[in-house]
Structures are given as C-alpha cells and as structure tokens.
Amino acid sequence: MTEIPVRPVRQRGGRVRLLLGGACAVVLAVTAVTVAGTAQAEADRTVTANEEGTHNGYFFSYWKDSGNVTMTLGAAGSYRVQWASGTNNTIVGKGWNPGARRVVTYSGTWRSNGNSWLALYGWTRNPLIEYYVVETFGTLIPTAGASRLGTIQSDGGTYDIYRTRRVNQPSIDGTATFYQYWSVRRQKRVGGTITVGNHFDAWGQSGLQLGTHHYQILATEAYQSSGSSTITVSEVLGPQPSASTSGSEPSTPPPSTAEAIG
C-alpha cells in the first residue's frame, strides 16, 4: 500500500483548512488508486488461433492442430473453452511462466463427449519434457498402453505414475522426440488442490528427471471429441504438505508404441 504523507499543521488558525485539505488529498489518492486498479483489469478476450501470452496477471496458452476451439480469457486465472466435434487435438489453459513447485488450487466445470482430460500441465527444457498431473479424463485414459512405474498419495487421492515417449511430435521447441511424465488420479475430480512439488519428487524417485521449467497451466486437453470447461486457477501460498510414494526406477525407456494421445 502506498503511504500518503501527512502535512504538519503549524498554525492553529489554519488547522481546519489544512485538515480539510489533507482529507481531500486522501480521497483523491484513494480514488486514483481505485481507478488505476480498474484500468489494469483486462476485459474478457476470445482466442481462436494458436497463441501464448498473459491476461489479467496469468500466463495463458492456446494450441490446436485442427478444429473449432474457442477459448475465452476471464478475470484473474479464469478461462472457459468450447471445442466442437471435428477437433483433432487441442490443449488450452491458464497458469504461470515459468512453472514451479507451487500449490495450485482450481475449481470449475468440465464436460466431455469422448476423449479429453483436465490436468496441471507443463514443459521443461534440458531435458525436453512434457508433464501432466491428470485430475479427470473421459472415455480413454491418456496413458493407455503405458507401464505404471509407481504411485503417489497426495492431496487426498492416489495417482499412478507413467512415462511415455513421443516421436517427432509438436513441442515447445517445434517437432521433436521427447518423454512425457504423468500422474493420473484414480479418484476423478474437477476442483481441489494440487501440490505440484509432490509429483516432481515422486517422478524423481522413479528416475524421471525434469529440466529448466517453461510454462505451467491448468489445462483442458481434448482429442477427437467435443465438450466444454470453465476453470478458475490460483496459487496457494504457504508450506507444502508431504506425499507418500511407491515405485522403482525404470531400467529401460518405454517402447515407442506406448505413446499417449496429445
């Protein structure tokens, strides 16, 4: 908060005038702060083509390879998205850049007619890694065909840990071959807290190392389906709770046939 200096009153006869003047100055200052705060809030914005940026203090990302996908950026960390049948693959969301060991809370609605999922999603470089903490999914689990590496108990639920491999696929650095790390929640939900550091630690204990963080968003991803979601995401400040894990370090990379969708 900006501290407003108080002008000293030196002459008794001018006390009322000076105090009134000070009061007016305070009112004007508060009004100016209020107007400035209002001016900084961005209006809702619709995005329909691939783009990254910031909106109302949050990073956002919109990507699709084809189809009709409409994302509307709202107040603070809120967004809504609709995707129509005929969409091949899309992933959109709001969050932060760079990613970190933060505690994320989110709420909203999610409706899917087919294959889609809601996840805390991000990327790292060196190594190039795409990662997901999946909270709910539709008709197909996104890690279908992959081998489970372990489990993690976090935020009131059990997550299964996977690693999959993508060969010559889109990435933040163009077409590339890279690994995907996954925590997939068994008890599906739309809303709650995600202690991201717990998943980073569990992946590390399974031999899955991350690199330098790029962006991190609460994402809606869809594959050959239709649906909609309305999500609000924010960060919880304070100490992070611990998690319990089980699993072993993978001795060999998973086969390329165990590729996840997306």
C-alpha positions in Angstrom: 0.0 0.0 0.0 1.3 3.5 -0.9 1.9 5.6 2.2 0.3 9.1 2.0 2.5 11.7 3.8 0.7 13.9 6.4 1.4 17.6 6.1 2.1 19.1 9.6 -0.2 21.8 11.0 1.9 24.7 12.2 -0.7 27.5 12.8 -3.7 26.9 15.0 -5.8 29.3 13.0 -5.3 27.3 9.8 -6.0 23.9 11.3 -9.4 23.3 9.9 -8.4 24.4 6.4 -5.3 22.3 6.4 -7.1 19.2 7.8 -9.8 19.5 5.2 -7.2 19.9 2.5 -5.4 16.7 3.8 -8.7 14.8 3.8 -9.4 15.9 0.2 -5.9 14.7 -0.7 -6.5 11.3 0.8 -9.9 10.9 -1.0 -8.2 11.9 -4.3 -5.4 9.5 -3.7 -7.7 6.6 -2.9 -9.8 7.4 -5.9 -6.8 7.5 -8.1 -5.6 4.1 -6.8 -9.1 2.6 -7.4 -9.3 4.0 -10.9 -5.8 2.7 -11.6 -6.7 -0.7 -10.3 -9.8 -0.8 -12.5 -7.8 0.3 -15.5 -5.4 -2.6 -15.1 -8.1 -5.3 -15.2 -8.4 -6.6 -18.8 -11.7 -7.3 -20.4 -12.7 -10.9 -21.4 -10.8 -11.9 -24.5 -11.6 -14.6 -27.1 -8.8 -16.7 -28.6 -9.4 -19.0 -31.6 -5.8 -19.4 -33.0 -2.6 -20.7 -31.6 -1.1 -18.1 -29.2 0.7 -17.7 -25.8 0.7 -14.6 -23.6 -0.6 -13.1 -20.4 -4.0 -11.9 -19.4 -5.0 -10.4 -16.0 -1.7 -11.4 -14.4 -1.7 -15.0 -15.6 0.1 -16.8 -18.4 -2.2 -18.5 -21.0 -1.6 -20.9 -23.8 -3.8 -21.9 -26.7 -2.9 -24.7 -29.1 -4.8 -26.9 -31.6 -3.8 -28.8 -34.7 -7.3 -28.5 -36.3 -10.9 -27.9 -35.5 -13.2 -25.3 -34.0 -11.9 -24.4 -30.5 -13.0 -21.2 -28.7 -11.2 -20.1 -25.5 -12.4 -17.1 -23.5 -10.0 -15.5 -21.1 -11.7 -14.1 -18.0 -10.9 -12.4 -14.7 -7.6 -13.4 -12.9 -7.0 -17.1 -13.5 -10.3 -18.0 -15.1 -11.0 -19.2 -18.6 -13.6 -21.2 -20.5 -13.3 -23.2 -23.6 -15.6 -25.0 -26.0 -14.4 -27.5 -28.7 -16.6 -28.9 -31.4 -16.6 -32.4 -32.9 -14.1 -32.4 -35.7 -11.4 -31.1 -33.5 -8.4 -33.4 -33.7 -6.2 -32.3 -30.7 -6.3 -29.2 -28.6 -4.8 -28.0 -25.3 -5.5 -24.7 -23.6 -5.3 -23.2 -20.2 -4.1 -20.5 -17.8 -1.3 -20.6 -15.2 2.2 -19.3 -14.9 5.5 -19.0 -16.7 7.8 -20.4 -15.5 6.5 -23.4 -13.8 7.5 -24.2 -10.2 6.9 -26.3 -7.1 3.7 -24.4 -6.3 0.5 -25.4 -4.6 -2.3 -24.9 -7.1 -6.0 -24.7 -6.4 -8.7 -24.8 -9.0 -12.4 -25.1 -9.4 -15.0 -25.1 -12.2 -16.8 -27.5 -14.6 -15.8 -29.9 -17.2 -17.9 -31.7 -19.7 -16.6 -34.1 -22.4 -18.2 -36.2 -25.1 -15.3 -38.5 -25.7 -11.6 -38.3 -25.1 -10.4 -35.3 -23.1 -8.8 -34.6 -19.7 -8.2 -31.9 -17.2 -4.7 -31.6 -15.9 -1.9 -29.5 -14.4 0.3 -29.4 -17.4 3.8 -28.0 -18.2 7.1 -28.3 -20.0 10.8 -28.3 -19.2 13.9 -27.9 -21.3 17.2 -29.8 -21.0 15.7 -32.3 -20.9 12.7 -31.5 -23.0 9.8 -33.0 -21.0 6.0 -32.6 -21.3 4.3 -33.4 -18.0 0.8 -33.9 -16.7 -1.0 -34.2 -13.3 -4.3 -35.6 -14.6 -7.3 -34.8 -12.4 -10.1 -36.3 -14.6 -10.5 -37.8 -18.0 -13.2 -39.0 -20.4 -13.6 -42.2 -22.3 -9.9 -43.0 -22.7 -7.1 -42.8 -20.2 -4.4 -40.8 -21.8 -1.7 -43.2 -20.8 -3.4 -46.3 -22.3 -0.7 -48.9 -23.2 2.0 -47.5 -20.9 3.5 -49.3 -18.0 2.8 -48.0 -14.5 6.0 -47.0 -12.6 4.6 -46.4 -9.2 2.0 -44.4 -7.2 1.8 -41.3 -5.2 -0.6 -40.3 -2.4 -1.2 -36.6 -2.5 -4.0 -34.1 -1.9 -6.4 -36.8 -0.7 -6.0 -39.1 -3.6 -3.9 -41.8 -5.3 -2.1 -41.0 -8.6 -0.5 -43.6 -10.8 2.9 -42.6 -12.4 3.7 -43.3 -16.0 6.3 -42.3 -18.6 5.5 -42.3 -22.3 7.5 -41.3 -25.4 6.6 -39.0 -28.3 8.5 -39.4 -31.6 8.6 -36.4 -34.0 5.7 -34.7 -32.4 4.8 -31.0 -31.7 6.6 -29.4 -28.7 7.5 -26.0 -27.4 10.7 -26.3 -29.5 9.0 -27.5 -32.7 8.8 -31.0 -33.9 10.9 -33.2 -31.6 11.2 -36.5 -29.8 10.7 -36.3 -26.0 9.3 -38.0 -22.9 6.0 -37.3 -21.2 5.7 -37.7 -17.4 2.3 -38.5 -15.9 0.5 -38.6 -12.6 -3.1 -39.9 -13.2 -5.6 -39.5 -10.4 -7.7 -42.6 -9.7 -10.5 -40.7 -7.9 -11.6 -38.3 -10.6 -12.4 -34.8 -9.6 -13.0 -31.3 -11.0 -11.7 -29.0 -8.3 -9.3 -29.1 -5.5 -5.6 -28.6 -4.6 -2.6 -29.9 -6.5 0.7 -29.9 -4.6 2.9 -29.9 -7.6 6.2 -30.5 -5.8 4.9 -33.8 -4.5 4.6 -35.0 -8.1 8.0 -33.7 -9.1 9.5 -35.6 -6.1 7.6 -38.8 -6.9 8.8 -38.7 -10.5 12.3 -38.1 -9.4 12.2 -41.1 -7.2 11.1 -43.2 -10.2 14.1 -41.9 -12.2 12.1 -39.3 -14.1 14.2 -36.1 -14.1 12.9 -32.6 -15.1 14.8 -29.8 -16.6 14.5 -26.0 -16.6 10.9 -25.0 -16.3 8.9 -23.3 -19.0 5.2 -22.7 -18.6 2.7 -24.5 -16.2 -1.1 -24.2 -16.7 -4.3 -25.8 -15.5 -5.1 -27.3 -18.9 -8.1 -28.7 -20.8 -6.9 -31.1 -23.4 -9.2 -32.9 -25.9 -8.7 -35.4 -28.7 -11.3 -36.2 -31.3 -14.2 -35.2 -29.1 -16.4 -32.3 -28.2 -17.1 -30.6 -24.9 -16.5 -27.6 -22.7 -14.9 -26.5 -19.5 -15.0 -23.4 -17.3 -11.9 -23.2 -14.9 -10.5 -20.8 -12.4 -7.0 -21.5 -11.1 -4.8 -19.7 -8.5 -1.8 -20.4 -6.3 -1.9 -21.2 -2.6 0.9 -19.6 -0.6 2.4 -21.3 2.4 4.2 -24.6 3.3 3.7 -27.6 1.1 2.4 -30.9 2.6 4.4 -34.0 2.0 3.4 -37.0 0.0 4.0 -40.8 0.1 5.2 -42.7 -3.0 5.9 -46.2 -4.1 7.7 -47.3 -7.2 11.0 -48.2 -8.8 13.4 -46.6 -11.2 12.7 -47.7 -14.8 15.6 -49.6 -16.3 14.7 -49.0 -19.9 12.7 -46.4 -21.8 9.1 -47.4 -22.6 8.6 -48.6 -26.2 7.5 -46.0 -28.7 4.2 -47.9 -29.2 3.2 -46.8 -25.7 2.6 -43.2 -26.9 0.0 -41.2 -25.2 -2.6 -39.1 -27.0 -1.8 -35.4 -27.0 
